[in-house]
Amino acid sequence: QGISKDYDFAKRLAAFLWRGPPDQELIDLASQGLLQDSYHLDRQVNRMLDDPKNRRFVEDFSGQAWRLDEFRATSPNQTLFPAYNSQLGQSMEAETNLFLAALIAEDLGVDHLIDSDFTFVNRPLAQLYGIPGVSGQEMRRIALPQDSPRGGLITQASILKITANGTSTSPIPRGNFILEHLLGTPMPPPPAGVPGLEPDTRGSSTIREQLDLHRTNPTCNACHRSIDPPGFALESFDAVGAFRAEYPNRRLVDPSGTTPTGRSFAGIREYKKILLEENIDQVARHLFQQIVIFATGAETEFEDRDEIDVMLDRLSMDGYGVRSMIHEIVASSLF
């Protein structure tokens, strides 16, 4: 019976980290009853995370947790965005997956999801980002300039494209993405009978002006106090993720806002600093729970809270490393 449990554990571990069956090394350790021993388990998890088969984990997780599986749901308007093509789209997806792979490989902290000093680009993506000196189609890691608006997950073109409709942008879906997929604090759906906002195609008002009117409804204001600030910060990026200072109608973009805690920001760089100062623990908790769900196929329950709190306390001492999160999860009773 013990050996059978070890085989089951080997299958779960391989399904989690490789999205496939266990290999002979895992089977051999399971047959000896050694796989769940902490020494062997740590070694196996590291081996599996360093194996090329871990790419399946990376792609499936980013698809599920960050909606990359929706990437092809919209096609950018070719008249408005002539530089966009399928090759550039593939580069956008690759950037996010390579970024997550780097967080795992180097056990980097979750603060990198908010901001980082590196990313991955090739020539087409570097051109979109306005980064000089990158040639060729091969994706490679680059250091970002200190004043770059890039860095982290939320300013990657893949996320900016997913949260736009292929033609225009709105602070609402982008703000909701940060609340739900970065912070784990989704807003409830709008109340029945409240009409959605439609872009003003005539350009007589900005989305910010429309939202100001929308928020005069107290019911709407309660949620938009949280949704709008991150969405405003991301208005500096168009529907394919290029940085912009003005809209197509030449009206200036205003990426400023005030958070629900009363802190003002002038744009995305200041907003990311506020997230780093105020929300890092929340980002860590949400990512951790997303990995648990991915690993087990089940939502975390109220009775799991104490064990999760203990693990997060340990992880906080070293900056919530993403690789360390995976080690904690597979060694826990949750897995």
C-alpha positions in Angstrom: 0.0 0.0 0.0 2.9 2.4 0.8 4.5 1.7 -2.6 1.2 2.3 -4.3 0.9 5.7 -2.6 4.5 6.5 -3.7 3.5 5.6 -7.3 0.5 7.8 -7.1 2.7 10.6 -5.7 5.1 10.2 -8.6 2.3 10.4 -11.1 0.9 13.6 -9.4 4.4 15.2 -9.3 5.0 14.5 -13.0 1.6 15.7 -14.0 2.2 18.9 -12.0 5.8 19.8 -13.2 5.9 18.0 -16.6 2.2 17.8 -17.5 3.0 14.1 -18.4 3.9 10.7 -16.9 6.8 10.0 -14.5 10.1 8.9 -15.9 12.1 5.9 -14.8 14.0 7.8 -12.1 10.8 8.8 -10.4 9.4 5.3 -10.7 12.5 3.8 -9.2 12.5 6.1 -6.2 8.8 5.4 -5.7 9.4 1.6 -5.9 11.9 2.0 -3.1 9.6 4.2 -1.0 12.1 7.1 -1.1 10.4 9.7 -3.3 8.6 11.5 -0.4 11.7 11.6 1.7 12.6 15.3 2.0 16.2 14.9 0.6 15.1 12.9 -2.4 12.0 15.0 -3.0 14.0 18.3 -3.1 16.5 16.7 -5.5 13.8 15.4 -7.8 11.8 18.7 -7.8 15.0 20.6 -8.8 15.8 18.0 -11.5 12.3 18.3 -12.9 12.3 22.1 -12.9 15.6 22.1 -14.7 14.4 19.6 -17.3 13.2 20.9 -20.7 9.9 19.1 -20.1 9.1 21.8 -17.5 8.3 24.1 -20.4 4.9 22.4 -20.5 4.3 23.6 -16.9 5.3 27.1 -17.8 3.1 27.4 -20.8 0.1 25.8 -19.2 0.4 27.8 -16.0 0.7 31.2 -17.8 -2.2 30.2 -20.0 -4.4 29.4 -17.0 -3.2 32.0 -14.4 -2.5 34.9 -16.7 -5.0 34.2 -19.5 -2.4 33.6 -22.2 -4.6 30.8 -23.5 -6.8 33.7 -24.7 -4.0 35.4 -26.6 -5.4 34.6 -30.1 -9.0 35.5 -29.2 -8.6 39.0 -30.8 -6.8 40.1 -33.9 -5.4 43.7 -33.8 -6.8 46.0 -36.4 -4.3 46.0 -39.3 -5.0 49.6 -40.3 -4.3 50.9 -36.8 -1.5 48.5 -36.0 0.3 47.6 -39.3 3.4 46.3 -37.5 1.4 43.5 -35.8 1.6 40.1 -37.4 1.6 36.5 -36.1 5.4 36.5 -35.7 5.2 39.4 -33.4 2.3 37.8 -31.5 4.5 34.6 -31.0 7.3 36.8 -29.6 4.8 38.4 -27.1 3.8 35.0 -25.8 7.4 33.8 -25.7 8.4 36.8 -23.6 5.9 36.0 -20.9 6.8 32.3 -20.9 10.5 32.9 -20.8 10.0 35.4 -18.0 8.2 32.9 -15.9 10.8 30.3 -16.7 13.5 32.7 -15.4 11.6 33.3 -12.2 11.5 29.6 -11.6 15.0 28.8 -12.7 16.6 31.5 -10.6 14.1 31.4 -7.7 13.4 35.1 -8.2 10.8 36.8 -5.9 7.3 37.7 -6.8 8.2 41.4 -6.8 9.4 40.7 -10.3 5.8 40.2 -11.4 5.3 43.9 -10.5 8.6 45.2 -11.8 11.9 43.9 -13.0 15.1 45.1 -14.5 15.1 42.6 -17.4 12.9 41.0 -20.0 13.1 38.9 -23.1 12.8 40.3 -26.6 13.8 39.7 -30.3 14.1 42.4 -32.9 10.3 42.8 -33.7 9.4 43.0 -30.0 12.3 45.3 -29.2 11.1 47.6 -32.0 7.6 47.6 -30.5 9.1 48.5 -27.2 11.4 51.2 -28.6 14.5 49.3 -27.5 17.5 49.8 -29.8 20.3 47.5 -30.7 18.4 44.1 -30.9 18.7 42.1 -34.1 17.5 38.8 -35.3 14.4 36.7 -34.5 15.9 34.8 -31.5 14.5 35.7 -28.1 17.1 36.8 -25.7 17.3 38.3 -22.2 18.1 42.0 -22.0 18.6 44.5 -19.2 16.0 47.2 -19.2 17.0 50.9 -18.9 16.3 52.3 -15.4 13.6 54.7 -16.8 11.9 52.1 -18.9 8.1 51.7 -18.5 8.7 47.9 -19.1 9.6 45.3 -16.5 7.4 42.9 -14.7 4.4 41.0 -16.0 1.8 43.8 -16.3 3.6 45.8 -18.9 4.4 42.9 -21.2 2.7 43.2 -24.6 1.0 39.8 -24.2 -1.0 41.0 -21.2 -1.7 44.4 -22.8 -3.0 42.7 -25.9 -5.2 40.3 -24.0 -6.7 43.1 -22.0 -7.6 45.1 -25.1 -10.1 44.4 -27.9 -7.8 44.7 -30.9 -8.8 48.2 -31.7 -9.0 50.3 -28.5 -8.2 50.1 -24.8 -10.2 50.6 -21.7 -9.0 51.0 -18.1 -11.7 48.5 -16.9 -10.5 45.2 -18.3 -6.9 46.1 -17.6 -7.7 47.2 -14.1 -9.7 44.1 -13.6 -6.7 42.0 -14.8 -4.4 43.4 -12.1 -7.1 43.0 -9.4 -8.0 39.5 -10.3 -4.8 37.9 -11.8 -2.1 39.8 -9.9 -3.6 40.6 -6.5 -6.4 38.0 -6.4 -9.0 40.5 -5.4 -11.6 40.4 -8.2 -14.4 42.8 -8.3 -18.0 41.5 -8.5 -19.8 41.8 -11.8 -21.6 45.1 -12.4 -25.2 45.3 -11.1 -28.0 44.5 -13.4 -29.4 47.5 -15.3 -26.1 49.5 -15.3 -25.1 50.0 -19.0 -21.5 49.2 -20.0 -19.2 51.9 -21.3 -18.8 52.1 -25.0 -15.8 53.8 -26.6 -16.6 57.3 -27.9 -15.6 56.8 -31.5 -16.1 60.5 -32.3 -13.4 61.4 -29.9 -15.5 64.0 -28.1 -14.7 62.6 -24.7 -11.9 60.4 -23.3 -12.5 57.2 -21.5 -11.5 59.0 -18.3 -14.2 61.6 -18.8 -16.8 58.8 -19.4 -15.7 57.0 -16.2 -16.0 60.2 -14.2 -19.6 60.4 -15.2 -20.1 56.6 -14.6 -18.8 57.0 -11.1 -21.5 59.5 -10.1 -23.6 56.4 -9.6 -22.6 55.4 -6.0 -23.1 51.7 -6.8 -20.6 52.0 -9.6 -18.2 54.2 -7.7 -17.6 51.5 -5.0 -15.9 49.1 -7.4 -14.4 51.7 -9.8 -12.4 53.2 -7.0 -10.3 50.0 -7.1 -10.6 49.1 -10.9 -9.8 52.4 -12.4 -6.4 53.4 -10.9 -4.5 50.4 -12.3 -6.4 50.7 -15.6 -5.5 54.4 -15.8 -1.8 53.6 -15.2 -1.9 51.2 -18.2 -3.5 53.7 -20.5 0.0 54.6 -21.6 0.0 51.4 -23.7 -2.1 50.8 -26.9 -4.0 47.7 -27.9 -0.8 45.8 -28.9 1.3 47.1 -26.0 3.3 49.9 -27.6 3.9 52.9 -25.3 2.0 56.0 -26.3 1.6 59.6 -25.1 -1.6 60.4 -27.0 -4.6 58.6 -28.5 -5.2 58.4 -32.3 -7.4 61.5 -32.1 -4.3 63.4 -30.7 -5.8 63.8 -27.2 -3.2 63.3 -24.6 -3.1 60.1 -22.5 -3.5 60.8 -18.8 -2.1 57.8 -16.9 -2.4 59.3 -13.4 -4.7 58.3 -10.6 -5.2 57.8 -6.9 -5.3 54.4 -5.3 -8.0 53.4 -2.8 -5.4 54.0 0.0 -5.1 57.6 -1.2 -1.7 57.5 -2.9 -1.4 59.4 -6.1 0.7 58.4 -9.1 1.6 60.1 -12.3 2.0 57.0 -14.5 2.9 53.3 -14.6 6.4 53.6 -13.0 5.0 55.3 -9.9 2.0 53.0 -9.8 4.4 50.0 -9.8 6.3 51.5 -6.9 3.1 51.7 -4.9 2.3 48.1 -5.7 5.7 47.0 -4.5 5.3 49.0 -1.3 1.7 48.1 -0.4 0.8 44.8 -2.1 3.7 42.4 -2.3 2.3 40.0 0.3 -1.0 40.0 -1.5 0.7 39.2 -4.8 2.7 36.4 -3.2 -0.4 34.9 -1.6 -2.4 34.9 -4.9 0.5 33.4 -6.9 1.0 30.7 -4.3 -2.7 29.8 -4.3 -2.7 29.8 -8.1 0.2 27.3 -8.1 -1.7 25.2 -5.5 -4.8 25.1 -7.7 -2.6 24.2 -10.7 -0.9 21.5 -8.8 -3.9 19.9 -7.2 -6.8 20.8 -9.6 -8.8 22.0 -6.6 -9.5 25.4 -5.1 -8.0 26.1 -1.7 -10.4 25.7 1.2 -10.8 27.7 4.4 -9.3 24.9 6.4 -6.1 25.2 4.3 -5.5 28.8 5.4 -3.4 28.0 8.5 -1.0 25.7 6.5 -0.8 28.3 3.7 0.0 31.1 6.2 2.9 29.0 7.7 4.4 28.4 4.3 4.0 32.0 3.2 5.7 33.2 6.4 8.7 30.9 5.6 8.8 32.1 2.0 8.6 35.8 3.0 12.0 35.6 4.6 13.7 35.2 1.2 11.4 37.4 -0.8 8.8 34.8 -1.9 11.0 33.0 -4.5 8.8 31.3 -7.1 10.9 28.1 -7.2 10.8 27.9 -3.4 7.0 28.2 -3.6 6.9 25.0 -5.7 9.1 23.2 -3.2 6.9 24.2 -0.4 3.7 23.1 -2.1 4.9 19.6 -3.2 6.2 18.9 0.4 2.9 20.0 2.0 -0.2 18.1 2.9 -2.1 20.2 0.3 -0.3 18.2 -2.5 
